Amino acid sequence: MANLQTEYPRPQFQRKQWLNLNGEWNFAFDDEQVGLTEKWYRSFPKGRTIQVPFAYQASNSGIGDPTFHDIVWYHRVFTIPETWKGQEIVLHFGAVDYRAWVYINGEQVAYHQGGNVPFSAAITPLLREGDNDLVVRVEDPSEDTTIPRGKQYWHEQSASIFYTRTTGIWQTVWLEPLAKTSIDQVRWTPDIDTGSIELEAEIVGDIHDETELLVDINFQGEPVVSERIHVYHRHLKRSFDIRGRFTDRSNIHGPGWYWSPEQPNLFDVTLRLNREGKTLDQADSYFGMRKVSVEDGTFMLNNKPYFQKLVLDQGYFPGGLLTAGSDDALKQDIVLAKEMGFNGARKHQKVEDPRYLYWADRLGFLVWGEMANCSEYSEAAVERISAEWAEAVKRDYNHPCIVTWVPLNESWGISRVAREEQQQHHSLAMYYLTKSLDTTRPVVSNEGWEHTISDICGIHNYRSAEEMAAAYQSVDTAITTEPAQRPIYARGFSHRGEPILVTEYGGIAYDVKETDQPNGWGYSAVQSGEELVDQYRKMTEALLNAPALQGFCYTQLTDVEQEINGLLTYHRKPKCDLDAIRKINQSKH
């Protein structure tokens, strides 16, 4: 049974006072597009309800209707707690797909476009005593292929590699009270070479000489840093020495406090904004001391070569689609992947829920952060995906688990990039946009093939073990073999010494008859769990032994709807001996 996401939804920047608005809302389809004319934002039609944060297409929503309804409306009533009086009230949405108009007591307070990223609105002036009405109008044009929607299909029935759509609210909605002067956001940048952590903070409201930011950093329950910083401007930047705070000289070079999948060490932080001895705002955060780099053609984690053993994870859940049925479901996907010997995942065509990234941080699991792509190119598509991707990178910058950014995949939305300069410019623009927002992580310009400039060369290869073994004996064979009849580099671009990984392979179908999905498929097929392990061994050992490769990503963690090529079923039941998969993955590197 799904729960309604009761955990705090923004674990990297958490406050104690908040009000979860998930649960039963009033709901209406607006197929006739009469909601605005009839002013539903002031007088909502009665009849249907929905369980937020599940999309109406998901059975967990209580509706479970996969048909097209491009305009939907939500309504619920809330009351502000008495203890919040005199404070600024902010309304937060984790994600609403795709365009959202938000109304409080009949007045619009926000508009947001982008189905994968959060937004918020200050609503204090429109609040009243007692009950308040919150209404959300959503537009999600089902057949518009220039919207960044990832694996959501633009037809009603799922098929091939595309799945059921997600329309409307699909992550937590919540309220928070804030003082008129508060901490707006924080950004953590670790530097293991100097043993320091850099804090950037944005302060909003009235700032003067009596305003101070108190920073307390702890490691495994022990204090590491406690500093009081006078706040003179909205933007604050300060670096704190971490290495020098450890008195155990055996840890002076960091192995005891670096973050990695093998040792997911995290530093816990409390931030307090004070004025004249009174706390105006307080938030809890955390960071990991880790470094990701590419040096002399080698992928490095904490200044050492690191072989990535990734699994492709679509982030879809039975009953919830893009929304996990519980926080434990997010955690369990990581636990199961680690049990199989994987040290990370490509979150494929999905900007994942921050709660997943929290568990990846806590459990020690690498993540390639990927944008949900458009399917077709247009100038409007460029504007949409660029703006939303910038928001995604900003949202997830602090998570130590994220080690690579992937703004574009398999030439989706840039189908002519191999030869057309305009689409090549877009690929380059997304690469450099990402680098301009984050200098600390590698960026892949176009995952799979037809790269322009990339920090990692990711290649998708669903051929046999023998063919893959032959393809990756050298860098030259790796970049000239075209497993999908696509060149690895677009015309005018070439390999510049970046690490090479096979970032999709396998996709072995095994139907365990868990569901009644017709036409289940994979890239190859087996008839038993034993045969699945055998085929996995042959393919993976070919990559583990390939001199040209520095990692792999197996397709995929779970079945998803008609795709039956997971190591687990859609309901997360093992399809083979997971310990056997672990032994294969850990047999080398």
C-alpha positions in Angstrom: 0.0 0.0 0.0 1.4 3.4 -1.0 1.8 6.1 1.6 1.6 9.8 0.8 5.2 10.8 1.2 5.3 12.0 4.8 9.0 12.6 4.9 10.5 16.1 4.6 10.8 16.5 0.8 14.0 18.6 0.6 16.6 16.7 2.8 19.5 18.8 1.7 17.9 21.9 3.3 15.5 20.9 6.0 13.5 22.9 8.5 11.7 21.6 11.5 8.4 23.5 11.0 6.4 22.5 7.9 3.0 21.4 6.9 2.6 18.5 4.5 -0.3 19.1 2.0 -0.2 15.6 0.5 -3.4 13.5 0.8 -6.9 13.8 -0.6 -7.5 16.8 -2.8 -10.6 17.6 -5.0 -9.8 17.0 -8.6 -11.4 17.7 -12.0 -10.6 17.0 -15.7 -11.1 20.1 -17.9 -11.4 18.5 -21.3 -13.9 21.2 -22.4 -11.5 23.9 -21.3 -14.2 25.7 -19.3 -12.3 26.0 -15.9 -11.0 29.5 -16.5 -14.2 30.8 -17.9 -16.2 29.4 -15.0 -13.6 30.5 -12.5 -12.9 27.2 -10.9 -10.1 28.9 -9.0 -12.9 30.6 -7.0 -15.7 27.9 -7.1 -14.3 24.4 -7.6 -16.6 21.7 -9.1 -17.5 18.9 -6.7 -17.4 15.2 -7.4 -13.9 13.7 -7.9 -11.0 13.4 -5.6 -7.3 12.4 -6.0 -4.5 11.2 -3.7 -1.6 13.7 -4.0 1.3 13.3 -4.9 0.3 10.6 -7.4 -0.6 11.6 -11.0 -4.2 10.7 -12.1 -2.7 8.1 -14.5 -1.3 6.1 -11.5 -3.5 3.7 -9.7 -2.2 5.0 -6.3 -4.0 8.3 -7.1 -7.3 6.5 -6.7 -8.1 7.3 -10.4 -5.8 5.2 -12.6 -6.9 6.6 -15.9 -4.2 6.4 -18.7 -6.2 8.3 -21.3 -5.4 11.9 -22.4 -6.7 14.7 -20.2 -4.4 17.7 -21.0 -5.9 20.1 -18.5 -6.6 19.2 -14.9 -7.4 21.1 -11.7 -6.7 20.5 -8.1 -8.3 21.9 -4.9 -7.8 21.6 -1.2 -8.4 23.6 2.0 -5.7 24.2 4.5 -5.4 26.2 7.8 -2.3 27.9 9.0 -1.2 26.8 12.5 -1.7 29.4 15.2 2.1 29.2 16.0 2.9 30.5 12.5 1.2 33.8 12.9 3.4 36.8 12.1 5.7 34.8 9.8 6.0 34.7 6.1 4.3 31.6 4.7 5.8 29.9 1.6 4.1 27.3 -0.5 6.3 24.6 -2.1 5.8 22.2 -5.0 8.3 19.4 -5.5 7.3 18.9 -9.1 4.2 19.5 -11.3 4.1 18.3 -14.9 4.0 20.4 -17.0 2.6 24.0 -16.6 1.1 25.1 -13.4 -1.0 28.1 -12.3 -1.4 28.3 -8.5 -4.3 30.2 -6.8 -4.8 31.1 -3.1 -8.3 32.2 -2.1 -9.1 33.0 -5.7 -6.0 35.0 -6.6 -3.1 33.7 -8.7 0.2 33.5 -6.8 2.5 31.5 -9.1 3.0 30.2 -12.6 5.7 27.6 -13.4 6.7 25.7 -16.5 8.8 22.6 -16.2 7.6 19.1 -15.1 10.8 17.9 -13.3 11.8 20.7 -10.9 10.5 22.5 -7.9 9.0 25.9 -7.4 7.5 28.0 -4.6 5.4 31.1 -3.9 5.1 33.5 -1.0 1.4 33.5 -0.1 1.2 35.5 3.2 -0.8 38.6 1.8 -3.6 36.4 0.5 -4.1 34.3 3.6 -7.1 34.6 5.8 -8.2 33.4 9.3 -9.4 29.8 9.3 -9.8 27.9 6.0 -7.8 28.9 2.9 -8.5 27.6 -0.6 -5.6 26.3 -2.7 -6.3 25.6 -6.4 -3.8 24.4 -9.0 -4.5 24.4 -12.7 -2.2 22.2 -14.8 -1.7 22.0 -18.6 0.2 18.9 -19.9 -0.1 18.8 -23.7 0.0 15.0 -24.3 1.1 15.0 -27.9 3.6 17.9 -27.8 7.0 16.2 -28.5 9.0 19.3 -27.9 8.3 19.3 -24.2 11.0 17.7 -22.0 9.1 14.5 -20.9 11.7 11.7 -21.1 10.1 8.3 -21.2 6.5 9.6 -21.1 4.8 8.5 -24.3 2.9 10.9 -26.5 0.4 8.1 -27.3 -2.2 6.7 -24.9 -0.8 3.1 -24.8 2.7 2.4 -23.7 5.0 0.8 -26.3 8.6 0.1 -27.0 10.8 2.1 -24.7 8.1 4.6 -23.7 5.8 4.4 -20.7 2.6 5.9 -19.2 2.5 9.6 -18.9 2.6 11.6 -15.6 0.3 14.7 -15.6 0.1 17.2 -12.7 1.4 17.0 -9.2 3.8 14.1 -8.7 6.0 15.2 -5.8 5.2 16.6 -2.3 3.3 19.9 -1.7 4.1 21.6 1.5 4.0 24.9 3.5 6.7 26.5 5.6 6.8 29.5 7.9 9.8 31.9 7.6 11.0 35.0 9.4 11.1 38.1 7.3 14.9 37.6 7.2 15.8 34.0 6.4 18.2 31.7 4.6 17.0 31.2 1.1 19.5 28.5 -0.2 22.9 27.0 0.4 25.6 25.5 -1.8 28.4 23.2 -0.7 31.6 22.8 -2.7 34.1 20.3 -1.3 37.8 20.5 -2.0 39.7 17.5 -0.8 43.0 18.8 -2.1 42.9 21.6 0.4 40.8 19.8 2.9 38.2 22.5 2.9 34.5 22.9 2.3 33.1 26.1 0.7 29.7 27.4 1.8 27.7 29.8 -0.3 24.4 31.1 1.2 21.7 33.4 0.0 20.0 35.5 2.7 16.7 37.3 2.0 15.0 40.1 3.9 16.4 42.9 6.1 20.1 42.5 6.5 22.2 44.8 8.8 25.2 44.6 11.2 23.4 42.6 13.9 22.6 39.7 11.6 24.8 36.6 12.0 25.0 33.2 10.5 26.0 30.4 12.9 27.5 27.4 11.2 27.9 24.1 13.1 29.5 21.2 11.3 29.6 17.7 12.9 31.1 14.4 11.8 29.8 11.2 13.3 28.4 13.2 16.2 31.6 15.1 16.9 32.0 18.9 16.3 34.3 19.8 13.5 33.5 23.5 12.9 31.5 26.1 14.9 31.7 29.6 13.4 29.8 32.8 13.7 29.7 34.9 10.5 28.5 38.5 10.3 26.1 38.9 7.4 26.5 42.2 5.5 25.2 41.2 2.1 22.6 38.9 0.5 25.3 36.6 -0.8 27.7 35.0 1.6 30.7 32.8 0.8 33.0 31.2 3.3 35.5 28.3 3.3 36.0 26.1 6.3 39.0 24.0 7.1 38.0 20.3 7.5 41.3 18.4 7.4 42.9 20.5 10.1 40.1 19.7 12.5 41.0 16.0 12.7 43.6 15.3 15.4 44.1 11.7 14.3 47.1 12.0 12.1 46.3 8.7 10.4 43.3 10.5 8.8 45.2 13.6 7.7 44.9 12.6 4.0 41.3 11.9 4.3 40.5 8.2 3.8 38.6 8.2 7.1 36.3 11.1 6.1 36.1 11.1 2.3 32.8 10.2 0.7 32.7 7.2 -1.6 30.3 4.2 -2.3 32.6 2.1 0.0 32.6 4.7 2.8 29.7 7.1 2.5 30.9 9.6 5.1 28.8 12.7 5.5 29.2 15.8 7.6 26.0 17.1 9.2 25.3 20.8 9.4 23.1 23.1 11.4 22.7 26.7 10.1 21.2 29.4 12.3 20.5 32.9 11.3 20.5 35.1 14.4 19.9 38.7 15.3 20.6 40.2 18.7 20.7 36.7 20.2 17.4 35.6 18.7 17.2 32.8 16.1 15.4 34.1 13.0 15.8 30.9 10.9 17.3 27.5 11.2 18.0 24.8 8.7 19.8 21.4 8.7 22.0 20.3 5.8 24.9 18.0 5.1 27.7 17.4 2.6 30.3 14.8 1.6 34.0 15.5 1.0 34.6 13.9 -2.3 36.2 14.9 -5.7 35.2 13.7 -9.2 37.7 14.4 -11.9 39.0 13.2 -15.3 42.8 13.3 -15.4 44.9 12.1 -18.3 42.0 10.2 -19.7 41.1 8.5 -16.5 37.9 8.8 -14.4 39.0 9.6 -10.8 37.1 9.5 -7.5 39.0 11.2 -4.7 42.2 11.3 -6.8 42.2 7.6 -7.6 41.1 5.7 -10.7 37.6 4.4 -10.2 35.8 1.8 -12.3 32.1 2.5 -12.5 29.7 -0.5 -12.3 26.4 1.2 -13.0 22.9 -0.1 -13.6 20.3 1.7 -15.7 17.3 2.8 -13.5 14.2 4.3 -15.1 12.7 5.4 -11.7 9.2 4.0 -12.5 7.1 2.3 -9.8 4.1 0.0 -10.0 1.0 2.0 -8.9 2.9 5.3 -8.8 4.7 5.6 -12.2 7.3 8.4 -11.6 6.2 8.6 -7.9 7.5 6.0 -5.6 4.9 4.4 -3.3 7.0 5.2 -0.3 10.3 6.6 0.8 11.4 3.0 1.6 10.8 2.1 -2.1 13.4 4.7 -3.1 15.8 3.4 -0.6 15.2 -0.3 -1.5 16.1 0.2 -5.1 19.6 1.4 -4.0 19.9 -1.4 -1.4 19.1 -4.1 -4.1 21.5 -2.6 -6.6 24.3 -2.5 -4.1 23.5 -6.1 -3.1 24.1 -7.0 -6.7 27.5 -5.4 -6.7 26.7 -2.2 -8.5 28.3 1.0 -7.2 25.9 3.4 -9.0 23.1 4.1 -11.4 22.2 6.1 -14.4 18.8 7.7 -13.5 17.5 7.4 -17.1 15.5 10.2 -18.6 14.3 11.4 -15.2 15.2 14.1 -12.7 14.8 11.9 -9.7 13.0 12.8 -6.4 15.5 14.4 -3.9 14.6 11.7 -1.4 16.3 9.1 -3.7 19.4 11.3 -3.9 19.4 11.5 -0.1 19.5 7.7 0.2 22.2 7.5 -2.4 24.2 10.0 -0.3 23.6 8.1 2.9 24.1 4.6 1.5 27.0 5.3 -0.8 25.8 5.1 -4.4 27.0 7.0 -7.5 24.4 8.7 -9.6 24.5 10.0 -13.1 22.0 12.9 -13.1 20.1 13.0 -16.4 17.6 15.4 -17.9 14.2 14.2 -19.3 14.6 15.0 -23.0 12.4 16.3 -25.7 11.6 14.0 -28.6 11.9 16.5 -31.3 13.9 19.6 -32.0 12.6 23.2 -32.2 13.7 26.6 -30.9 11.0 26.4 -28.3 12.3 23.0 -27.2 15.8 24.5 -26.8 14.4 27.2 -24.6 12.4 24.8 -22.5 15.0 22.2 -21.8 17.8 24.7 -21.2 15.8 26.6 -18.5 14.6 23.4 -16.8 18.0 21.7 -16.9 19.6 24.8 -15.2 17.0 24.5 -12.4 17.7 20.7 -12.0 21.5 21.3 -11.7 20.9 24.0 -9.1 18.5 21.8 -7.1 20.9 18.8 -7.0 24.3 20.5 -6.9 24.9 19.6 -3.2 24.4 15.9 -3.5 27.8 14.1 -3.3 26.3 11.0 -4.9 26.0 12.8 -8.3 29.2 12.3 -10.2 28.2 13.0 -13.8 25.7 15.2 -15.6 23.8 14.0 -18.7 21.7 16.8 -20.3 21.1 14.9 -23.6 20.7 11.2 -24.4 20.9 9.2 -27.7 20.3 12.3 -29.8 16.7 12.7 -28.4 15.5 16.1 -29.5 18.6 16.5 -31.7 18.0 13.7 -34.3 20.2 15.4 -36.9 23.1 16.2 -34.6 25.4 13.9 -36.5 25.6 16.4 -39.4 23.5 19.5 -38.7 25.4 22.4 -37.2 22.4 24.0 -35.4 21.7 20.8 -33.4 25.4 20.5 -32.7 25.4 24.0 -31.3 22.6 23.0 -29.0 24.5 19.9 -27.8 27.5 22.2 -27.2 25.4 24.8 -25.5 24.0 22.2 -23.1 27.5 21.0 -22.3 28.8 24.5 -21.6 25.7 25.6 -19.8 26.2 22.7 -17.4 29.9 23.5 -17.0 29.0 27.1 -16.3 26.7 26.0 -13.5 29.0 23.3 -12.0 32.7 23.1 -12.5 33.1 20.1 -10.2 31.6 17.2 -12.3 32.1 15.7 -15.7 29.4 16.4 -18.3 28.3 14.1 -21.2 27.1 16.1 -24.2 25.0 13.4 -25.8 24.9 10.0 -24.1 25.3 6.9 -26.3 26.6 8.2 -29.6 27.0 11.3 -31.8 29.0 13.1 -29.1 30.2 16.7 -29.7 32.4 17.7 -26.8 32.2 15.4 -23.7 34.1 14.8 -20.6 33.2 11.1 -20.9 32.5 9.0 -24.0 29.4 6.9 -23.2 28.6 4.3 -25.7 25.4 2.2 -26.0 26.0 -1.3 -27.3 23.3 -4.1 -27.2 25.3 -6.6 -29.2 26.6 -10.0 -28.1 29.4 -10.6 -25.6 31.8 -11.6 -28.4 31.1 -8.5 -30.5 31.6 -6.3 -27.4 34.8 -8.0 -26.4 36.2 -7.3 -29.9 35.0 -3.7 -30.0 36.8 -2.5 -26.8 40.2 -4.0 -27.2 41.6 -0.5 -27.9 40.5 3.1 -28.0 40.6 3.1 -31.7 38.2 0.1 -32.1 36.0 1.6 -29.4 35.4 4.9 -31.1 35.1 3.4 -34.7 32.7 0.6 -33.9 29.1 1.7 -34.5 26.9 -0.8 -32.5 23.7 1.2 -33.3 24.8 2.2 -36.8 25.4 5.6 -35.4 28.9 7.3 -35.3 30.3 7.7 -31.8 31.2 11.3 -32.6 29.2 13.8 -34.7 30.8 15.2 -37.8 33.6 17.6 -37.0 34.2 16.2 -33.5 36.5 13.4 -32.3 37.8 11.6 -29.3 40.0 13.9 -27.2 41.2 11.3 -24.7 38.2 11.2 -22.5 37.4 8.0 -20.6 35.3 5.5 -22.5 32.4 3.6 -20.8 29.7 1.3 -22.3 26.8 3.1 -20.6 24.0 0.8 -21.9 24.3 -2.9 -22.7 22.5 -6.2 -22.0 18.8 -5.6 -21.8 18.2 -9.3 -21.5 14.5 -10.1 -21.4 13.2 -12.8 -19.0 9.4 -13.0 -18.6 8.5 -14.3 -15.1 4.8 -13.8 -15.8 4.4 -11.4 -13.0 2.0 -9.2 -14.9 -0.4 -9.5 -17.8 1.6 -7.0 -20.0 1.3 -8.1 -23.6 4.2 -8.0 -26.0 6.9 -7.9 -23.4 10.3 -7.4 -24.9 14.1 -6.9 -24.4 17.2 -6.7 -26.6 17.7 -10.5 -26.3 15.8 -13.2 -24.4 16.3 -16.1 -22.0 14.0 -18.6 -20.5 15.2 -19.0 -16.9 17.0 -17.2 -14.1 20.0 -19.5 -14.6 20.2 -18.5 -18.2 19.9 -14.9 -17.3 22.9 -15.1 -15.0 24.9 -17.0 -17.6 24.2 -14.3 -20.3 24.9 -11.5 -17.8 28.2 -13.2 -17.0 29.3 -13.4 -20.6 28.4 -9.8 -21.4 29.7 -8.2 -18.3 33.0 -10.2 -18.2 33.6 -9.0 -21.8 33.4 -5.4 -20.5 35.3 -6.0 -17.3 38.2 -7.4 -19.4 38.1 -4.8 -22.1 41.3 -2.7 -22.0 39.7 0.4 -23.4 36.8 0.7 -20.9 36.6 2.4 -17.5 33.1 1.3 -16.6 29.7 0.0 -17.7 26.0 0.5 -17.1 23.7 -2.6 -17.4 20.2 -2.3 -18.8 18.4 -2.5 -16.4 17.5 -2.6 -12.8 13.8 -3.5 -13.1 11.1 -4.3 -15.6 9.0 -1.4 -16.5 5.5 -1.9 -18.0 6.1 -3.7 -21.3 9.9 -3.8 -20.9 10.8 -7.1 -19.3 14.6 -6.7 -19.3 15.2 -6.0 -15.6 17.2 -8.0 -13.2 14.2 -7.4 -10.9 10.6 -7.5 -11.8 8.5 -4.3 -11.8 7.5 -5.2 -8.3 11.2 -5.5 -7.3 11.3 -9.3 -7.0 14.6 -10.9 -8.1 14.5 -12.8 -11.4 17.7 -14.6 -10.8 20.3 -15.3 -8.0 21.4 -11.7 -7.0 24.4 -13.0 -5.2 25.6 -14.5 -8.5 25.2 -11.1 -10.1 27.3 -9.6 -7.3 30.1 -12.1 -7.7 30.3 -11.3 -11.4 30.4 -7.6 -10.8 33.1 -7.9 -8.1 35.2 -10.4 -10.0 37.5 -7.6 -11.3 38.3 -3.9 -10.5 
